[in-house]
Amino acid sequence: METIQYTPRGVCSRKMEIDVEDGVIQAVRVLGGCSGNLQGLSALLKGMAVDEAVARMEGIRCGMKPTSCPDQLAQALKSAR
């Protein structure tokens, strides 16, 4: 199992850790940010293929920001490819 550690940029979250095994997300942990939303996102991503998660989350914006926590999770997953 690989653990991706990522420091997001441009969002409230301060740290992201994603456990991936054989191209499938096993767990997501996020420090900071909107707790309820990120817990829900983490639960939805568990068991999802990395490529599917990137395709669904990349490019999502938060208000007027050019990025979001889902987009930053996608960037974290892409950085580990």
C-alpha positions as CSV (number, residue, x, y, z in Angstrom):
1,M,0.0,0.0,0.0
2,E,1.2,3.5,-0.9
3,T,0.3,6.6,1.3
4,I,0.3,9.8,-0.6
5,Q,1.1,12.8,1.5
6,Y,0.1,16.2,0.0
7,T,0.1,19.8,1.1
8,P,-2.9,21.5,-0.7
9,R,-2.6,25.0,-2.0
10,G,-5.4,27.6,-2.2
11,V,-7.8,25.9,0.1
12,C,-8.6,25.7,3.9
13,S,-7.2,22.2,4.2
14,R,-3.6,21.9,5.5
15,K,-2.7,18.3,4.8
16,M,-4.1,15.4,2.8
17,E,-3.1,11.7,3.1
18,I,-4.5,9.1,0.8
19,D,-3.9,5.4,1.0
20,V,-3.9,3.7,-2.4
21,E,-3.5,0.0,-3.1
22,D,-3.5,-1.5,-6.6
23,G,-4.9,1.7,-8.1
24,V,-7.8,1.8,-5.6
25,I,-8.3,4.4,-2.9
26,Q,-8.4,2.7,0.5
27,A,-8.6,5.7,2.8
28,V,-8.5,9.5,2.8
29,R,-7.6,11.7,5.7
30,V,-7.7,15.5,5.6
31,L,-6.5,18.0,8.2
32,G,-8.4,21.2,8.3
33,G,-11.1,22.4,5.9
34,C,-14.9,21.7,6.2
35,S,-15.0,18.6,8.4
36,G,-18.4,17.3,7.4
37,N,-17.9,17.7,3.7
38,L,-14.4,16.2,3.8
39,Q,-15.6,13.2,5.8
40,G,-18.4,12.6,3.3
41,L,-15.9,13.0,0.4
42,S,-13.5,10.5,2.1
43,A,-16.3,8.0,2.5
44,L,-17.4,8.3,-1.1
45,L,-13.8,7.9,-2.4
46,K,-13.1,4.7,-0.4
47,G,-13.0,1.8,-2.9
48,M,-12.9,4.1,-6.0
49,A,-10.3,3.7,-8.7
50,V,-7.7,6.5,-8.7
51,D,-8.4,7.4,-12.4
52,E,-12.2,7.6,-11.7
53,A,-11.6,9.8,-8.7
54,V,-9.3,12.2,-10.7
55,A,-11.8,12.4,-13.6
56,R,-14.7,13.3,-11.2
57,M,-12.9,15.8,-9.0
58,E,-10.3,17.6,-11.1
59,G,-11.3,21.2,-12.0
60,I,-14.0,21.6,-9.3
61,R,-13.8,25.1,-7.9
62,C,-14.8,26.5,-4.5
63,G,-16.6,29.8,-5.0
64,M,-14.3,32.3,-6.7
65,K,-11.2,30.2,-5.9
66,P,-9.5,28.6,-8.9
67,T,-9.4,25.3,-6.9
68,S,-11.2,23.3,-4.2
69,C,-10.5,20.5,-1.8
70,P,-11.8,17.9,-4.3
71,D,-9.6,19.4,-7.0
72,Q,-6.6,19.4,-4.6
73,L,-7.3,15.7,-3.8
74,A,-7.2,15.0,-7.6
75,Q,-3.9,16.9,-7.9
76,A,-2.5,14.7,-5.0
77,L,-3.6,11.6,-6.8
78,K,-2.1,12.8,-10.1
79,S,1.2,13.6,-8.4
80,A,1.6,10.0,-7.3
81,R,1.1,8.5,-10.8
